[in-house]
Amino acid sequence: MSALVLDTNIVLDLLLFQNPQAQGLRQALDQQQLRWLATPPMREELARVLAYPKIAAVLARLDNNVARLLAQWDAQVSVVGVAPRCAVRCRDPDDQMFIDLAVAHRAVLLSKDALVLRLAKRLLPLGVVVSPSRG
């Protein structure tokens, strides 16, 4: 089973926005073809983002709530320990935890963040494929 790390924007696409582009990812996770790795700080970041006014408005419009989304996250992830810092540094410190975890587990990293995507060539020799989507 392939290991996967999802940044917060991908998680929002998957759990909140029900983005059609995330349908294949959703199916692979449901069929346990992929192992979604995450850490407690990643859950904390998701909870913080879900409280942003624009996201809270979307939650309300979709008749959803933070507790329900966090419960979905809890049900789908394999929680692991925080990874040590890797040699590849991201200019956005909020994204570093996703990179570190992907490197530690030689996992695929799904991210739409431009700063993370720019690191793809540097992460490949460390066993990490970086992509904006699963495909």
C-alpha positions as CSV (number, residue, x, y, z in Angstrom):
1,M,0.0,0.0,0.0
2,S,1.4,3.3,-1.0
3,A,2.0,6.0,1.6
4,L,0.5,9.4,0.9
5,V,0.7,12.8,2.6
6,L,-1.9,15.4,1.8
7,D,-1.5,19.1,2.5
8,T,-4.4,21.1,3.9
9,N,-5.7,22.4,0.6
10,I,-5.9,18.9,-0.8
11,V,-7.7,17.8,2.4
12,L,-10.2,20.6,1.9
13,D,-10.8,19.5,-1.7
14,L,-11.3,15.9,-0.5
15,L,-13.5,16.4,2.6
16,L,-15.1,19.8,2.3
17,F,-15.4,20.9,-1.3
18,Q,-16.0,17.4,-2.7
19,N,-13.9,18.4,-5.7
20,P,-14.5,16.1,-8.6
21,Q,-10.8,16.0,-9.2
22,A,-10.4,14.3,-5.8
23,Q,-12.8,11.5,-6.7
24,G,-10.1,9.0,-7.7
25,L,-8.2,9.8,-4.5
26,R,-11.4,9.3,-2.4
27,Q,-12.0,6.0,-4.0
28,A,-8.4,4.8,-3.5
29,L,-8.6,5.8,0.2
30,D,-12.0,4.1,0.6
31,Q,-10.7,0.9,-1.0
32,Q,-7.6,1.1,1.2
33,Q,-5.3,1.2,-1.8
34,L,-3.4,4.2,-0.2
35,R,-2.3,4.9,3.3
36,W,-2.9,8.5,4.2
37,L,-0.3,9.6,6.8
38,A,-0.7,12.6,9.0
39,T,0.4,14.0,12.3
40,P,-1.4,15.7,15.2
41,P,-0.1,19.2,14.1
42,M,-1.7,18.6,10.7
43,R,-5.0,18.0,12.3
44,E,-4.5,21.2,14.3
45,E,-3.8,23.1,11.2
46,L,-6.9,21.7,9.5
47,A,-9.0,22.7,12.5
48,R,-7.5,26.2,12.4
49,V,-8.3,26.6,8.7
50,L,-11.8,25.3,9.1
51,A,-12.4,28.2,11.5
52,Y,-11.5,30.8,8.9
53,P,-14.5,33.0,8.1
54,K,-14.7,32.1,4.4
55,I,-14.3,28.3,5.1
56,A,-16.9,28.5,7.9
57,A,-19.3,30.1,5.5
58,V,-18.8,27.2,3.1
59,L,-19.3,24.7,5.9
60,A,-22.6,26.4,6.8
61,R,-23.7,26.6,3.2
62,L,-23.0,22.8,2.8
63,D,-24.8,22.0,6.1
64,N,-21.5,20.7,7.4
65,N,-19.5,21.5,10.6
66,V,-16.0,21.3,11.9
67,A,-16.6,18.3,14.2
68,R,-18.0,16.3,11.3
69,L,-15.0,17.1,9.0
70,L,-12.5,16.4,11.7
71,A,-14.2,13.1,12.4
72,Q,-13.9,12.2,8.7
73,W,-10.2,13.1,8.9
74,D,-9.8,10.9,12.0
75,A,-11.5,8.0,10.3
76,Q,-9.3,8.1,7.2
77,V,-5.8,8.9,8.3
78,S,-3.0,6.9,9.9
79,V,-1.7,9.1,12.6
80,V,2.1,8.9,12.9
81,G,4.6,10.9,14.9
82,V,6.0,14.2,13.8
83,A,8.9,13.6,11.4
84,P,12.3,15.1,11.9
85,R,13.3,18.1,9.7
86,C,14.7,17.0,6.4
87,A,17.4,18.6,4.4
88,V,15.0,20.2,1.9
89,R,13.5,23.4,3.3
90,C,10.4,25.1,2.1
91,R,10.1,28.9,2.2
92,D,6.7,28.6,3.8
93,P,7.3,27.2,7.3
94,D,3.6,26.0,7.5
95,D,4.3,23.6,4.6
96,Q,7.5,22.1,6.1
97,M,5.7,19.5,8.2
98,F,4.2,18.0,5.1
99,I,7.5,17.8,3.4
100,D,9.3,16.3,6.4
101,L,6.6,13.6,6.8
102,A,6.7,12.7,3.1
103,V,10.5,12.4,3.2
104,A,10.5,10.3,6.5
105,H,8.1,7.8,4.9
106,R,9.1,8.1,1.3
107,A,5.5,9.0,0.6
108,V,3.8,10.7,-2.3
109,L,3.0,14.4,-1.3
110,L,-0.1,15.9,-2.8
111,S,0.0,19.7,-2.7
112,K,-1.3,22.6,-4.7
113,D,1.0,25.0,-3.0
114,A,3.4,26.6,-5.5
115,L,6.3,26.7,-3.0
116,V,6.0,22.9,-2.4
117,L,5.5,22.1,-6.1
118,R,8.8,23.9,-6.8
119,L,10.6,21.5,-4.6
120,A,9.6,18.4,-6.5
121,K,12.9,17.9,-8.3
122,R,14.8,18.2,-5.0
123,L,12.5,15.8,-3.2
124,L,12.5,13.1,-5.9
125,P,16.0,11.8,-4.9
126,L,14.7,11.4,-1.4
127,G,12.0,9.1,-2.6
128,V,9.2,11.7,-2.6
129,V,7.0,12.4,-5.6
130,V,5.2,15.7,-5.3
131,S,2.1,16.3,-7.3
132,P,-0.9,18.6,-7.3
133,S,-3.2,15.6,-7.7
134,R,-3.1,11.8,-7.7
135,G,-2.8,10.5,-11.2
